[in-house]
């Protein structure tokens, strides 16, 4: 994972009011940043192609210096990964947001937090704001180097995935092995198929209240 900092007067007034909010980042193509135009039913570039837009959780915003910090997971040859690994000071990008964040329920007595490494920035934000109640965190990473300090002394279980099946089963198993008694709130984010399995278990298999769970797919495995 690497951190990219965006800064400029254009960020004046930007504000993050809830944890785990999102921003949309418009990336340059071949070094050129072009703002797309609305063409009836979608935003397109001058050559009628779609812009490169990716969604991230902003790690932190420095109001005094108008600096927005975004942590990007580096993997294979993804467009965002390549951009984050090669961008240089002075390069341009555009950002919109923030999108909706997580509403912390003051009635919660226990929090179960589950995610892969793409969810680490959001989880760090949550841990900064969650109340002083029992919190259990289960985090899946692709490499031991991704084990990081989450900034709060809570129970954290790390798992280094060996393959896609192992990753999916471990994330689902982390939820299924937890006592989801009344008062527990579940927050989960990560690969889309894994999150779908968690939704199925919570909402279809055991009838867990939808209002007590927040499950979001952050990315989709293509191979």
Residue pairs with C-beta under 8 A, 6 or more apart in sequence:
1 71
1 72
1 73
1 74
1 117
1 120
1 146
1 148
2 71
2 72
2 74
2 84
2 85
3 59
3 69
3 70
3 71
3 72
4 69
4 70
4 71
4 72
4 84
4 87
5 67
5 68
5 69
5 70
6 67
6 68
6 70
6 93
6 95
7 65
7 66
7 67
7 68
8 66
9 66
10 66
11 61
11 66
11 67
11 68
11 95
12 66
14 61
14 66
14 68
14 98
15 61
15 63
15 98
16 58
16 61
16 98
16 101
17 98
17 101
18 100
18 101
18 102
18 103
19 101
19 102
19 104
19 122
19 125
19 126
19 128
19 129
20 57
20 101
20 102
20 122
20 125
20 126
20 187
20 189
21 57
21 58
21 97
21 98
21 99
21 100
21 101
21 102
22 55
22 56
22 57
22 58
22 97
22 98
22 99
22 100
22 101
23 55
23 56
23 57
23 58
23 68
23 70
23 95
23 96
23 97
23 98
23 99
24 53
24 54
24 55
24 95
24 96
24 97
24 99
25 53
25 54
25 55
25 56
25 70
25 80
25 93
25 94
25 95
26 33
26 35
26 36
26 51
26 52
26 53
26 93
26 94
26 95
26 96
27 33
27 51
27 52
27 53
27 54
27 79
27 80
27 83
27 93
28 34
28 83
28 91
28 92
28 93
29 45
29 51
29 52
31 91
33 92
33 93
33 94
34 45
34 46
34 51
35 94
36 43
36 44
36 45
36 50
36 51
37 43
37 44
37 45
37 46
39 48
42 50
43 50
43 51
44 50
44 51
45 51
52 79
54 79
54 80
55 99
55 218
56 70
56 71
56 72
56 80
56 121
57 70
57 71
57 119
57 121
57 122
57 125
58 68
58 69
58 70
58 97
58 98
58 121
59 69
59 70
59 71
59 121
59 124
59 125
60 68
60 69
61 67
61 68
61 69
62 68
62 69
68 95
70 121
71 120
71 121
72 80
72 81
72 84
73 81
73 117
73 118
74 81
74 84
74 85
75 81
75 142
83 93
87 93
102 122
102 126
102 187
102 214
104 126
104 129
104 130
104 131
105 185
105 212
106 131
107 183
108 131
108 133
108 183
108 184
108 185
109 133
109 134
109 183
109 184
110 133
110 134
110 135
110 136
110 181
110 183
110 184
110 185
111 126
111 130
111 133
111 134
111 135
111 136
111 184
111 185
111 186
111 187
112 136
112 138
112 175
112 178
112 180
112 184
112 185
112 186
112 187
113 123
113 126
113 135
113 136
113 137
113 138
113 187
113 188
114 137
114 138
114 139
114 171
114 174
114 175
114 186
114 187
114 188
114 189
114 190
114 198
115 122
115 123
115 138
115 139
115 140
115 171
115 187
115 188
115 189
115 190
116 139
116 140
116 141
116 167
116 171
116 189
116 190
116 191
116 194
116 218
117 139
117 140
117 141
117 142
117 146
118 189
118 190
118 191
118 218
118 219
119 139
119 189
119 190
119 218
120 139
120 146
120 148
120 150
122 189
123 137
123 139
123 150
124 150
124 151
126 187
127 135
127 137
127 150
127 151
127 152
127 154
128 151
128 152
134 155
135 152
135 154
135 155
136 154
136 155
136 157
136 178
137 150
137 154
137 155
137 156
137 157
138 156
138 157
138 159
138 171
138 174
139 156
139 157
139 158
139 159
140 158
140 159
140 161
140 167
140 170
140 171
140 190
141 147
141 158
141 159
141 160
141 161
142 160
142 161
143 160
144 160
147 158
150 156
157 174
159 170
161 167
161 170
164 221
167 191
167 194
168 191
168 193
168 194
168 197
171 188
171 190
171 191
171 194
171 195
171 197
171 198
172 194
172 197
172 198
172 201
175 186
175 188
175 198
175 201
175 202
176 201
178 184
180 186
180 202
180 206
180 208
184 212
185 212
185 213
185 214
186 202
186 208
186 212
186 213
186 214
186 215
187 213
187 214
187 215
188 195
188 198
188 213
188 214
188 215
188 216
189 195
189 215
189 216
189 217
189 218
190 217
190 218
190 219
191 217
191 218
191 219
191 220
191 221
192 217
192 218
192 219
192 220
192 221
193 217
193 220
193 221
195 215
195 216
195 217
196 217
198 215
199 215
202 208
202 213
202 215
203 210
203 213
